């Protein structure tokens, strides 16, 4: 039984870590070259985030979409 309780504590600790990591990941920094490429690709292919992410090694479609909406969304201006 003690192992079960310890597992619950570990799961709780992991969940807390994941939450803090997800809040940090929402503030991902992009280099100037990456920003330029995102802008150019968006002009060519629109909101096809997975296609754009394929041109940026190590970047996910979600990161790029979040970057775009935070920077260029009409509601943020």
N, C-alpha and C positions, 0 to 999 in steps of 0.2 A: 504493500500500500504506500509506503514512503516514496517509492520510485514514481508512482503515479502522481503524487503531490508535487514532487520535484519537477516532473515533466510539465505540469500546469504552470509552475513558476517560470520555467524556462520559456514556455510558449508566451506567457505574459510579457516577459522581458524582451523576447524577440519581436512581439507586436509593437512594443514601445519604440524599439530601435527602428523598425520599419516605418513607423509614423514620422519619426524625426528625420529619417533618410528621405522620405517622400516630400517633406516640406523643404528640405535642402535641395532636392532634385528639381523642384519647381523654379529654382533660381539658377538655372544652368547658364553659364557664360558661353558666348559664341565669339570666335575670333572675327576680325574684320573680313577676312577672306570667306569665312563661312556665311557671314551675313550677306555679303555681295552675291554669293552663289545662291542662297535662298531667295533673294530678291529676283535674280535673273531666272531661276527655275520657276518661281511662282508666276512670272510673266509668261513663261512658255507653257506650263502645264496646269496652272491654277492650283486648286487646293488638293492636289494629289500628293499628300504628305509622304506616303510610303515611297513613291517614286523619287521625291526630293531626298529623302533619307538615304536612299540607295547611293546617292552621289556624295554623301558625307559619312565617311567611315566612323563608326562608334556613336553615331547619332540615331535616335529612334524617331519614328514618324510623330509620336506623341510629343517629344521634346521640341521638334520643329514647329508643330502646330501650336503648342503653347507659346513658343517664342513669337511666332507670327501674330497670334491674337493679342498678346500683350503689347507688342510694338505697333502693329499696323491696323488693329481693329478700329472701326469707326466709332465704337462706343468709348474707346480709351482716349479719344482726342477731344 
